[in-house]
């Protein structure tokens, strides 16, 4: 029966039982002292003789009145215990009510922290900290899910285009009696579509790898990585622009493969979206407690809206053709193959995975100024 009581009822019962036990103990002690003669009731008569019956009646009367007083005190103790227990348990009820109102869609409410600081205040603080962690986790989960849904939709759209190109080339070529030249042209169209699909899939794998979790970090030097990216760049594109390199030591920690891809994509973007006779400046170094890699290029003007969207997957900037005019769709490389539009989105994902920041500016004269800031290395970097 006791187990079915509420916490307030059990506390009240405990308080009342303690008061009753203390009262019974005092009553028993008083009765013992009276029997032992420690108290003279009633006082002796003038002849010094105690009236036994009167003494017994006095003790009985005293015990009856003491029992009545104990009953009153016990009742008051029960009422007081009920009120005190309610006041003590009020923060618990507040915590329970807050927990009942919380859900996956509503995690903004927090448990009030009472003063002064005690065990219940510490419990409320711990619960609020737990709710903060849960809310951050749910927010990050929703962001990842939204990003994945959008990414999968864009990827499906991008991969559908080369597949359609291949199917159209096959259907048109095999519609009649194709000669060797038509078959060679069909093979070239299919090869170009396959290469486009390959680049898109490679970009998807790089993005997935950068978002898979904690990275395997090693000491690296961004100057060496930038130099390797320059060596691996398209020599035809390098010949069409003037390259300025200011590669100061930039020791950082990270995964070399991802950082190499980041630098390569930045340089490829700076070369691809440029103008004949333009320039690209590549700089690395240390400033303000962080390591930086900066690339500045000339090129067509970029609006603020285009600048914000350039770091999203499958978004491409406008290019200038050999005549200095904008390419119609801004999606073709020098060999005529469509770009995947994943370059800067991969750069952003790699920078985020390395706990860094990326800053971009679109000068009014055209081109882009992109700077990557990474935390400094914790150990001596290994040369590239």
N, C-alpha and C positions, 0 to 999 in steps of 0.2 A: 504493500500500500504506500509505503514511504517513497518507493522508487517511482511511483506514478505522480508524485507531487512535482510542482515546478521548483526551479531553483530558489525562487523567492519564498515559497512555502517551506522548503527544507531549511533555509536559513532562519526563518521565523520560528520553526519548531525547535531548531537547535538553540536559539537564544532563549526561548521560553523554558526549555529543559534545563539549561544551565542556571537560570535564575531560580527555578523550582528546586533544583538540587542544592544550590547554595542556601536557600531558605530552609529547606528540610534539615540541612546540616546545622544551621544556626539554632533551629528549634530543638533539635536533639541535644545539642550542647547545652542550651539553657535548661532543658528538662533534667539533664544529668547533673548540672550544678545545683539545681533545686533539691534533687534527691540526696545529694551528698552533703547538703546543709551549707553550701557555700553562700547561699542567700537566705536571710531570715524572713520568712513570710508565713503568717503575720508576725509582727514583733512580739517578744515575750510579754506576758502580763506583769503587773506590778510585783507579783510574788515570785517572778522568775520562772514560771512554769508555762511551757508552750502547749497550746491547745492543739492536739493532733488532728482531730476532725476539721477544725478551721484551717489548719495548714493544708490539708489535702484538698479542701474545697478551693482554697486560694490558688493552689497549683493547677487544678483542673480549669478554673476560670481563666488563669493566665494562658494556659495552653490553647484553650478555645479561642480566646481573642487573638493569640499569635497565629493560629491556623487561619482565622478569618483575614488577618492582615496579610498573611502569606498568599492567600487566594487572590486578594485584591492586587498585590504587587505582581503576582504571576500574570494576571490578566493584563495589567498595564505593560508588563514586559513583552507580552505577546503582541500587543498593538504597536508598541514602540519598535519591536523587532521587525514587524511587517513594513513599517514606514522606512526604517533604516535600510532594510534589505532592498526595498524598491529603489531607494536613492543610490545605493551602491551598484545595483544592477542596471541602472538607467543607461550608462554608456554601452553596456552589452546589448541592450535592446536597440540602441541607436546603430551599433555596428551591424546587428542582424537585419534591421530595416534597410540600411544602405545596401547590404549584400543582396537582399531580395529584389531591390530595384535595379540592380546592375544586370547587364546582359552583354552579349557580344556587340550589339548595336549601340549600347549606352554604357560607356566606361568613364564618362567625364566626372561623375560624382565621386566625392571622397569622404572618408569617415572623419568627423570632427575630432580634433585632438584636444582633450580636456586639460585643464590646468588645476592644480599643480601637476608636474610630471610624475606619474606613478606607473604601476604595472599596466593599468588599462590604457594610459596614454602611450606607453611603449608598444602595446598591442596594436593600437590604432595606427601608429607610425609605421609599424611593420606591414600592416594590411595595405596602407596607402602606397608604400614602396612596391609591394607586390602588384597592386593594381596599375601602377605606373609602368612596370615591366611588361605586364600583360597587354596594356594598351599600346605600348611601343611595338611589341611583337605582332599584334593584330594589324596595326597600321603598316608595318613593314611587309607583312604577309599580303595585305590588300594591294599595296603598291607593286609588289612582285607579281601577283596574279594579274593585275591590270596590265602591267608591262608585258607579261608573257602572252596574254590574250591579244594585245595589240601587235606584239612582235610576230606571233604565229600567223595572224591574219595578213600582215604585210609580207611575211616570208612566203606564204601560200600564193599571194598575188604575184610576187616577183618570180617565183619558180614556175608559175603558170605561163608566163610570157615566153621564156625559151622553149618550154615544152610545146606550146602552140606553134612557135616558129619552126621547130623540127617537124611537127606533124604536117604543117602546111607545105614545107619544102618537099617532104616525101610524097604527099598527095599530088602536088602540082607536077613534080618530075615524073612520077610513075603513072600519070593519067594517060599518057600515050606511049610511044616507043622512044624512050630517051636515048640520045647518043652519048658518047663519052664526055663531051664538054658539059652537058646538062648534069650528068652524074657527078662530075667533079665539082660543079657549082653547088649541087645539093649537099655533097660531102662537106664543102667549105661552110655552108650555112649551118649545117648540123654541128660541125666542130666549133664554130663561134658560139652557138647556143649552149653547147656542152660546157665550154670554157666559162661562159657567163654563169651558168648554174654552179660550176665548181667554185668560182669566186664567191658567190652568194653563200654556199654551204661552208666554205672556209671561214667566212666572216661570222656565220652563225656559231661555228664551233669555237672561235676565239671569244665571242661574247659569252657563250655558255661557260667556257673555262674560267673567264675572269669573274663570273658571278657564282661559281660553284662553292665558294667558301674560302677559308683562310689559305693564303698563298704560301708556297715554299719560297722563303726569302733568302737572298744571298747578296753579299756586297757587290755593287756594280758602279760603274762610272758613266754617267749620262753623256759625257764628252766622247768616250769611246763608242758608245751606242750610236750617237749622232754621226760620228765619223763613218761607222760601218753602214749606216743608212745612206749616206752620201755616196759611198763606194758602190752600193747595190742599186742606186737609182738608175732610171732609164737615161742612158747617155744621150739619146736623141732629145729628150726633154731638157736635160741639163745644158745641151748646146744651144737651146733656144732662149735661155735666160742667163743672167749674170748671177752667180752664186757667191755670197759673202759668208764666210764661216768664222766665228769667234768662239772657239771651243775651249773654255777654261775648265779645269777639274771640277767635277760635280759628283762627289761620292754620295750614293744613295743605297738603299736596301730594297730589293724586290726580286721578282722572277724575271730573269734576263730575257726569256723568249717573249713574254708579253710586252716588256719595255721596248724590245727591238721592234715588235710589230707596231707599237704606239709611235715610235719615232719614224718608222718607215711610212706609216699612214699619213702622219703630219707632213712629211716631205713630199710624198706623192700628191697630196691634196694641194700643197703650195705650188707644185709644178704644173699639175693638170689644169687648175683654174687660174691661169696666168695669161699674159699677153706676150706676143712675140717681142723680143727685146726687153722684156721685163726683168725683175730681179727677185731673188729669194735670199733672205738673211737668216742664218741658223746660228743661235748663240746658246751656250750653256754656262753654268757657273753657280755660285753661292751668293745669296743676298737675303738679308732679313731673317736669318735662321732657317732658311729652306733652300732646297736645291731646285734649279729651274732649267727648263728647256723651252726656248722661245723660237718661233718661226714667223717671219714676216714676209709677205709676198705682195707683189703688185697684181692687178687684175681688175675685173669689172666691179663696179660699185655693188655693195651688199646692203640691202635695207635692214633695219632692226628686226623686222619679223623674220626675214630670211636668216639672219644671224642666229636667232633663237632656235630655229628649226633645223639648222645644219647639223646639230648634234643628235638629232633623232634618226632612228634607223630608216634606211631607204629614202633619205632626202638628199637630193643632189643640187649643187650650185650650178650657176650658168657658166659656160666656158666661152672663150673667144676662139673663133676659128683662125685659120692662117691669114685671112684678110682683115682681121681685127674686128669682126662682127660677132655678135652673140650666137652660139650654137642654138638651134631651134629648141632642143629639149635638154641641152646641157648634160647628156648622158653618154656621150661617146668618147672613148679614148682615142689616142693617136692612130691606132690600128682599126678603128671603126667599131670596136666591141663596146657594148654598154657597160658602164660601171655599176657596181652592186649597190652603191649608196650607203655602205656600211662603214666607211673609213673613219669619220669623226665620231660616230656612235661607238665604235670600238675604242677609239682614243679615250672618250669619256668613261667607258666602262673600266678600262685598264687603270686610269687615274684614280677612279673611285675605289677600286680594289686595293690600291696601294695607299689609301688614306691621304690622297693628295687633292689638289684643287686645279681646276682649269679655268682660265680667263681668256676671253676673246673680245676683240675690238675691231670694228669695221671702219677704217678711216674714210673720210668723205671722198678722197681721191681714188678709192678703189682698193681691192685686195682685203686681206685679213691679217690681223696681228693676234696670234694665239700663243699663250704662255702656259706651261704646265709647271706646277709647284709640287714638289714631293718632300716628305720629311727627310732630314739628313740621315746618313748611314750611322749605325751604331758600332761599326767596326771598320777597319781599313779596307777600302774597296779593292777588288781584284781587277786589274786592267782588262779591258774588253778582249 
